[in-house]
Amino acid sequence: MKPILPGSTIGVLGSGQLGRMFAISARRMGYRVHTFSPDRDTPTGQIGDVEVTASYDDLDQVCAFSSQVDVVTFEFENVPTSTAEAAERCAPVRPSGHILHITQQRIREKRFITSAGLPFTPYREVRSTAELRQALTELGYPAVLKSAAFGYDGKGQFTVKSPDQIEEAWRVVGAQEAVLEAFIDFEREVSVVAARGMDGNFVHYGAIENQHSRHILDVSASPARIGSKLVADAVEIARTVLDKLEVIGVLCVEFFVTRSGGLLINELAPRPHNSGHLTVDACVTSQFEQQLRAVCGLPLGSTEQYHPAAMANLLGDLWSGGEPDWPAACAYPEIKLHLYGKLEPRPGRKMGHLTSLEQDVEKALATVTNARARLTAST
């Protein structure tokens, strides 16, 4: 297939911060960007050439949108499968709607991981309180119940610690199809952000170390503080995932590192990932430019990292006492500030991030967390 060259138009399903950073990369390389979502004045729409506001269920609008672009990609996986299928009738969709279908629903995703022979967190499929009770008998307490569909940043999850919480857990996940996962007493969490081109070429950003707070990514650091053998194993697992799914684009594999030194896949994300935001400042080619190169059939770029880096999310909670003190954070010369253009800060909402580049990971983590703390030090 011929590559989609600069000057062409990229369609993005979704309009959040991932689409925004993708659009910045695309505009820099001479592409036009159209975005489609139910919202107006969005992070992606502020950067793109055209912002289409319509429901994802309006398949006529989806097809009309896709007919005006050269290729369609998506910036989050909660776009309905029917939307991706409608788009595919009118333009190439990369990664494919088939991959979206698998990864947006936990049961399908776990069945794929199991069939691929890859290491995974032990789980049971649950469709009733009776099945939940039986699953807990098999996996033991505590265990984590997660809704099968449309869950992210801890939404639709409940840690079941005793039998008397079964009914409450079932209500939290919406009394719908779910998975129960064994509770993993892990040493740390890491992710591998990788890309695969139309020619099957594979590149990766090594292992990135992640720390969460309230089920939301809090800070990431690269390179991860794990051994080289574990990094190589994680990258090879990621390669297998992208090859078996025949991904054209970027995909992130999230892992638990067990206390015995093993790896268990936690989740897959078929798009650029929050933990990969640091690649914008730290690497020759960011994860967003890599996504663009892949979906357009261009050669993939170098993932070489200039310096160790750390990233800290900026949630809407930081605005509770008024506008954060941006000059105080920017007083650190190693800090890069990224804000997403979201109109309303809310607790738990990702409003932006800070990235720090230093001579080692420990310094990068210290700098980025100190700079974030300075945002509200005077309030």
C-alpha positions as CSV (number, residue, x, y, z in Angstrom):
1,M,0.0,0.0,0.0
2,K,1.1,3.5,-0.7
3,P,1.9,5.7,2.3
4,I,-0.4,8.5,3.3
5,L,1.7,11.6,2.8
6,P,1.9,15.0,4.5
7,G,-0.9,17.2,3.2
8,S,-3.4,14.4,3.8
9,T,-6.1,14.4,6.4
10,I,-6.2,12.2,9.5
11,G,-9.5,11.5,11.2
12,V,-9.5,11.0,15.0
13,L,-12.4,9.2,16.8
14,G,-12.3,10.8,20.3
15,S,-11.2,14.3,21.3
16,G,-9.3,14.2,24.6
17,Q,-5.7,14.9,25.5
18,L,-4.3,11.9,23.6
19,G,-5.9,13.2,20.4
20,R,-4.6,16.7,21.2
21,M,-1.0,15.5,21.4
22,F,-1.4,13.3,18.4
23,A,-2.8,16.4,16.5
24,I,0.1,18.5,17.5
25,S,2.5,15.9,16.0
26,A,0.4,15.6,12.9
27,R,0.1,19.3,12.3
28,R,3.9,19.7,12.8
29,M,4.5,17.1,10.0
30,G,2.1,18.8,7.6
31,Y,-1.1,16.8,8.0
32,R,-4.6,18.1,8.6
33,V,-6.6,16.7,11.5
34,H,-10.4,16.2,11.8
35,T,-11.8,15.0,15.2
36,F,-15.2,13.4,15.9
37,S,-16.8,13.2,19.4
38,P,-20.0,14.3,21.2
39,D,-18.3,17.3,22.7
40,R,-17.4,20.9,21.6
41,D,-14.2,22.9,22.2
42,T,-12.3,19.8,23.0
43,P,-8.6,19.3,23.6
44,T,-8.2,17.7,20.2
45,G,-10.6,20.1,18.5
46,Q,-8.6,23.1,19.7
47,I,-5.6,21.8,17.7
48,G,-7.4,20.2,14.7
49,D,-8.6,21.7,11.5
50,V,-12.2,20.5,11.8
51,E,-14.2,19.4,14.9
52,V,-17.3,17.4,14.2
53,T,-19.7,17.2,17.1
54,A,-22.1,14.2,17.0
55,S,-22.9,11.0,18.8
56,Y,-20.8,8.0,18.2
57,D,-24.1,6.2,17.6
58,D,-24.9,8.4,14.7
59,L,-23.4,6.1,12.1
60,D,-24.5,8.2,9.1
61,Q,-22.4,11.1,10.6
62,V,-19.5,8.7,11.3
63,C,-19.5,7.6,7.7
64,A,-19.7,11.2,6.4
65,F,-16.8,12.1,8.7
66,S,-14.7,9.2,7.6
67,S,-15.4,9.9,3.9
68,Q,-13.7,13.3,4.3
69,V,-10.4,11.9,5.6
70,D,-7.6,9.6,4.3
71,V,-7.3,7.4,7.4
72,V,-9.1,7.1,10.7
73,T,-7.5,6.3,14.1
74,F,-8.8,6.6,17.6
75,E,-7.5,8.1,20.8
76,F,-9.4,6.0,23.4
77,E,-10.8,2.6,23.3
78,N,-14.3,3.3,24.5
79,V,-15.5,4.2,21.0
80,P,-18.3,1.7,20.2
81,T,-17.4,-1.1,17.9
82,S,-20.3,-0.2,15.6
83,T,-18.7,3.3,15.2
84,A,-15.4,1.8,14.1
85,E,-17.2,-0.6,11.7
86,A,-19.1,2.3,10.1
87,A,-15.8,4.2,9.8
88,E,-14.1,1.2,8.1
89,R,-16.8,1.2,5.4
90,C,-15.6,4.7,4.4
91,A,-11.9,4.8,5.1
92,P,-9.0,2.7,6.5
93,V,-9.1,2.4,10.3
94,R,-5.8,1.9,12.1
95,P,-5.5,0.1,14.4
96,S,-8.5,-1.9,13.1
97,G,-11.9,-2.1,14.6
98,H,-11.2,-5.8,15.3
99,I,-8.5,-4.8,17.7
100,L,-10.7,-2.2,19.3
101,H,-13.4,-4.8,19.8
102,I,-11.0,-7.1,21.6
103,T,-9.3,-4.6,23.9
104,Q,-12.3,-2.5,24.9
105,Q,-13.9,-5.4,26.7
106,R,-12.0,-7.2,29.5
107,I,-13.4,-10.7,28.9
108,R,-12.5,-10.6,25.2
109,E,-9.1,-9.1,26.1
110,K,-8.3,-11.8,28.6
111,R,-9.4,-14.6,26.3
112,F,-7.0,-13.2,23.7
113,I,-4.1,-13.1,26.2
114,T,-4.9,-16.6,27.4
115,S,-5.1,-18.0,23.8
116,A,-1.8,-16.3,23.0
117,G,-0.1,-18.2,25.8
118,L,1.0,-15.1,27.6
119,P,1.3,-14.6,31.4
120,F,-1.8,-13.0,32.9
121,T,-3.5,-12.3,36.2
122,P,-5.7,-15.3,37.2
123,Y,-9.3,-14.4,36.7
124,R,-12.9,-15.7,36.4
125,E,-15.7,-14.5,34.2
126,V,-18.7,-13.3,36.3
127,R,-22.3,-12.7,35.2
128,S,-24.2,-13.0,38.4
129,T,-23.8,-12.8,42.2
130,A,-23.9,-16.6,42.3
131,E,-21.0,-16.7,39.8
132,L,-19.2,-14.0,41.8
133,R,-19.5,-16.0,45.0
134,Q,-18.2,-19.2,43.3
135,A,-15.3,-17.2,41.7
136,L,-14.3,-15.8,45.1
137,T,-14.3,-19.3,46.5
138,E,-11.8,-20.3,43.7
139,L,-9.6,-17.2,43.7
140,G,-9.8,-16.3,47.4
141,Y,-10.0,-13.0,49.2
142,P,-9.2,-10.2,48.5
143,A,-9.9,-10.1,44.8
144,V,-10.8,-7.3,42.4
145,L,-14.1,-7.2,40.5
146,K,-14.1,-5.1,37.3
147,S,-16.8,-4.4,34.9
148,A,-16.1,-6.1,31.6
149,A,-16.8,-3.0,29.4
150,F,-16.0,0.7,29.5
151,G,-13.8,0.8,32.6
152,Y,-10.7,3.1,33.0
153,D,-8.9,4.9,35.8
154,G,-10.5,2.6,38.4
155,K,-14.1,3.2,37.3
156,G,-16.3,0.2,37.6
157,Q,-13.9,-1.6,40.0
158,F,-14.3,-2.9,43.6
159,T,-11.9,-4.8,45.8
160,V,-13.8,-7.6,47.5
161,K,-12.3,-8.3,50.9
162,S,-15.0,-10.4,52.5
163,P,-18.2,-12.3,51.7
164,D,-20.4,-9.6,53.1
165,Q,-19.2,-7.2,50.3
166,I,-20.4,-9.3,47.4
167,E,-23.7,-7.5,46.9
168,E,-22.0,-4.1,47.2
169,A,-19.3,-5.1,44.7
170,W,-22.0,-6.3,42.2
171,R,-23.8,-3.0,42.5
172,V,-20.6,-1.0,41.9
173,V,-19.9,-2.8,38.6
174,G,-23.5,-2.1,37.5
175,A,-24.8,-5.6,38.0
176,Q,-23.5,-6.6,34.6
177,E,-20.9,-8.8,33.0
178,A,-17.6,-8.6,34.8
179,V,-14.3,-10.2,35.6
180,L,-12.9,-11.1,39.0
181,E,-9.1,-10.9,39.2
182,A,-6.9,-12.4,41.8
183,F,-5.4,-9.8,44.0
184,I,-1.7,-9.5,43.1
185,D,0.8,-8.4,45.8
186,F,3.1,-7.0,43.2
187,E,6.5,-5.3,43.6
188,R,5.8,-2.6,41.0
189,E,3.9,-1.8,37.8
190,V,5.5,-1.3,34.5
191,S,4.3,-0.7,30.9
192,V,5.7,-1.2,27.5
193,V,4.6,1.3,24.8
194,A,5.3,0.0,21.4
195,A,4.4,0.5,17.8
196,R,4.1,-1.7,14.7
197,G,4.1,-0.4,11.2
198,M,2.3,-1.6,8.1
199,D,5.4,-3.6,7.1
200,G,5.4,-5.4,10.5
201,N,8.3,-3.4,11.8
202,F,8.3,-3.1,15.6
203,V,9.8,-0.4,17.9
204,H,9.4,0.1,21.6
205,Y,10.2,2.5,24.4
206,G,11.6,0.0,26.9
207,A,9.9,-0.5,30.2
208,I,8.3,2.5,31.9
209,E,7.7,2.3,35.7
210,N,4.3,3.5,37.0
211,Q,2.8,4.5,40.3
212,H,-0.9,4.9,40.8
213,S,-3.0,6.8,43.3
214,R,-6.8,6.2,43.6
215,H,-6.5,3.9,40.6
216,I,-5.3,6.8,38.4
217,L,-1.7,6.9,37.1
218,D,0.2,9.4,39.3
219,V,3.8,9.3,38.1
220,S,5.8,7.4,35.5
221,A,9.6,7.1,35.1
222,S,11.8,5.8,32.4
223,P,13.8,3.7,32.3
224,A,12.0,1.5,34.8
225,R,14.1,0.4,37.8
226,I,14.0,-3.3,37.0
227,G,16.7,-5.7,35.6
228,S,17.6,-5.9,32.0
229,K,16.3,-9.5,31.7
230,L,12.9,-8.4,32.9
231,V,12.9,-5.5,30.5
232,A,13.7,-7.8,27.6
233,D,11.0,-10.2,28.6
234,A,8.4,-7.4,28.8
235,V,9.4,-6.1,25.4
236,E,9.2,-9.6,23.9
237,I,5.7,-10.1,25.3
238,A,4.6,-6.7,23.9
239,R,6.0,-7.8,20.5
240,T,4.0,-11.0,20.6
241,V,0.8,-9.0,21.4
242,L,1.3,-6.5,18.6
243,D,2.2,-9.3,16.1
244,K,-0.7,-11.6,17.0
245,L,-3.2,-8.7,16.8
246,E,-1.5,-7.4,13.6
247,V,-1.5,-3.9,15.1
248,I,-0.9,-0.9,12.8
249,G,-0.3,1.9,15.3
250,V,0.7,2.2,19.0
251,L,-0.3,-0.2,21.7
252,C,0.6,-0.3,25.4
253,V,0.9,-3.5,27.5
254,E,0.6,-2.9,31.3
255,F,2.3,-5.4,33.6
256,F,2.5,-6.3,37.2
257,V,6.0,-7.3,38.3
258,T,5.6,-10.0,40.9
259,R,7.7,-10.2,44.1
260,S,9.2,-13.4,42.6
261,G,10.5,-11.5,39.6
262,G,7.8,-12.5,37.1
263,L,5.6,-10.6,34.8
264,L,1.8,-10.7,34.6
265,I,-0.2,-8.8,31.9
266,N,-2.7,-6.5,33.6
267,E,-4.3,-4.6,30.6
268,L,-3.8,-3.7,27.0
269,A,-4.4,-0.2,25.5
270,P,-4.5,0.0,21.7
271,R,-3.4,3.6,21.6
272,P,-0.8,6.0,23.0
273,H,-0.7,5.7,26.8
274,N,-0.5,8.0,29.7
275,S,2.8,6.5,30.8
276,G,4.2,7.3,27.4
277,H,3.6,11.0,27.7
278,L,7.2,11.5,28.8
279,T,8.3,10.4,25.3
280,V,7.3,13.8,23.9
281,D,10.2,15.5,25.7
282,A,12.5,12.6,26.3
283,C,12.7,10.7,23.0
284,V,13.7,11.3,19.4
285,T,10.2,10.2,18.3
286,S,7.3,10.6,20.7
287,Q,4.6,7.9,21.0
288,F,2.2,10.3,19.2
289,E,4.5,10.9,16.2
290,Q,5.0,7.1,16.1
291,Q,1.3,6.6,16.0
292,L,1.1,9.0,13.0
293,R,3.9,7.3,11.2
294,A,2.4,3.9,11.7
295,V,-1.1,4.6,10.6
296,C,0.2,6.6,7.6
297,G,2.5,3.8,6.5
298,L,5.7,5.9,7.0
299,P,8.9,4.4,8.4
300,L,8.8,4.3,12.2
301,G,11.1,6.7,14.0
302,S,13.9,6.2,16.5
303,T,12.8,5.6,20.1
304,E,16.2,6.6,21.5
305,Q,15.8,8.4,24.8
306,Y,17.9,11.6,25.4
307,H,17.9,11.5,29.3
308,P,16.1,9.6,32.1
309,A,12.7,11.2,32.6
310,A,9.7,11.2,34.9
311,M,6.1,12.4,34.4
312,A,3.5,13.5,36.9
313,N,-0.1,13.8,36.2
314,L,-2.0,17.1,37.0
315,L,-5.5,16.3,38.2
316,G,-8.3,18.7,38.6
317,D,-7.9,18.5,42.4
318,L,-5.0,20.9,42.0
319,W,-7.5,23.7,41.2
320,S,-9.5,23.3,44.4
321,G,-7.7,26.3,46.0
322,G,-7.7,28.4,42.8
323,E,-5.4,28.5,39.8
324,P,-2.2,26.5,40.3
325,D,1.1,28.5,40.6
326,W,2.5,27.7,37.2
327,P,5.6,30.0,37.6
328,A,6.6,28.1,40.7
329,A,6.7,24.8,38.8
330,C,8.3,26.3,35.8
331,A,11.0,27.7,38.1
332,Y,12.6,24.3,37.8
333,P,14.6,24.5,34.5
334,E,14.3,20.8,33.9
335,I,10.5,20.8,33.9
336,K,8.2,20.8,30.9
337,L,4.6,21.8,31.4
338,H,1.8,20.3,29.3
339,L,-1.9,21.5,29.7
340,Y,-4.7,19.9,27.8
341,G,-7.1,22.8,27.2
342,K,-9.9,21.2,29.2
343,L,-12.5,23.8,30.2
344,E,-13.5,22.6,33.7
345,P,-11.2,21.1,36.3
346,R,-12.8,18.3,38.3
347,P,-11.4,16.0,41.0
348,G,-9.7,13.1,39.3
349,R,-9.8,14.7,35.9
350,K,-6.5,14.7,34.0
351,M,-5.9,18.3,33.2
352,G,-2.2,18.1,32.2
353,H,1.2,16.8,33.2
354,L,4.7,17.8,34.1
355,T,7.8,16.1,32.6
356,S,11.3,16.3,34.1
357,L,14.6,15.3,32.3
358,E,17.5,14.6,34.6
359,Q,20.8,12.6,34.7
360,D,19.1,9.7,36.5
361,V,15.6,8.4,37.2
362,E,15.7,9.1,40.9
363,K,16.5,12.8,40.3
364,A,13.8,13.0,37.6
365,L,11.2,11.6,40.0
366,A,12.3,14.0,42.8
367,T,12.2,17.0,40.5
368,V,8.8,16.3,38.9
369,T,7.1,15.6,42.3
370,N,8.7,18.6,43.9
371,A,7.6,20.8,41.0
372,R,4.1,19.5,41.3
373,A,4.0,20.1,45.0
374,R,5.0,23.8,44.4
375,L,1.8,24.3,42.3
376,T,-0.2,24.5,45.5
377,A,2.4,25.3,48.1
378,S,1.0,28.8,48.7
379,T,-2.7,27.8,49.0
